[in-house]
Amino acid sequence: AQKVTQAQTEISVVEKEDVTLDCVYETRDTTYYLFWYKQPPSGELVFLIRRNSFDEQNEISGRYSWNFQKSTSSFNFTITASQVVDSAVYFCALSGVLSGGYNKLIFGAGTRLAVHP
Amino acid sequence: ETGVTQTPRHLVMGMTNKKSLKCEQHLGHNAMYWYKQSAKKPLELMFVYNFKEQTENNSVPSRFSPECPNSSHLFLHLHTLQPEDSALYLCASSSRANYGYTFGSGTRLTVV
């Protein structure tokens, strides 16, 4: 069975602090995809990143960076120099190989990040 | 403009009412999804439609009835709901070439 665990329910930081959101996953598939989504107060989930299971290179996009480690089944997300606009709920998700023309995402419970001025 | 539009944004309905949620995408995606997001619970996949055909129904009560007339439109018909059905209902779409979902802004449903 596939499962995504985000152990941190809520995190509160002060602006300009660095913060890491943890994500641990379980799957028996050898090929899979990992995602992070951001859900601001407006409600929609905004796609941030997708990684496949064969690409363990860390990725940096501006203040965002992701650390993928297959050995520990983790895909952690770090925000450097956090800003108030980063306040949102962040979801980690996992999907198997595309099957029948679609993929099914399994989401973690989410981590609510509050960045205070 | 997210590419996936959901209406209405907010809905309050009584337990005896019948209402429908609408989702529309013009991204050329072939798959559409309904998710339920309740307070303090993980996102729950409800239904999946692929090329207008329902491919998944995750043990959703029959008071929720999906309809997908074409690959661009998805409805969720609601009748005789319970207060515990109050939640944010999110629609998403995806394509063969894109392994991620594009989400709508959701419908915040309150059952009174």
Interface residues (C-beta under 8 A of the other chain):
Chain A: Y33 F35 Y37 S42 G43 E44 L45 V46 F47 R50 F91 S95 L98 G100 G101 Y102 N103 K104 L105 F107 G108 A109 G110
Chain B: T2 N30 A31 K41 P42 L43 L45 V48 N50 F51 T55 E56 L88 L90 A92 S94 R96 Y99 G100 Y101 T102 F103 G104 S105 G106 R108
